[in-house]
Amino acid sequence: MSARMPAHALDAVAQKWCALAERRRAHFLELYDSGRWKHYYYSEEQFLYRMREAIRMTQRWSEIAPAMDEVAPGQEQSLAKSLRRTAA
């Protein structure tokens, strides 16, 4: 029988994934601004596809794991209940 991780531990993991997605998005934007993307991608279309994907992932992780300072005080209870998800 497997033990379940406490909710706060899962929240911390989700926050780390969110931070990683944000760093990846920032990296793509920096590549675009500097023009260095040309060294790593064959075409602008291929690069833009990857950049849009990084932006979508950042937005999705922000929905899954909103920063605690973005949560209104009254929403903490409802957020805690909504974060208790199962695989079912």
TARA-V38355 format. One record per run of one state. SS is the DSSP state (@ for helix, = for strand, . for the rest). FROM is the first residue (numbers start at 1). TO is the last residue. If there is no record, write none. Layout:
BEGIN
SS_FROM_TO, SS_FROM_TO
END
This chain:
BEGIN
._1_6, @_7_34, ._35_36, @_37_40, ._41_43, @_44_64, ._65_67, @_68_70, ._71_72, @_73_83, ._84_88
END
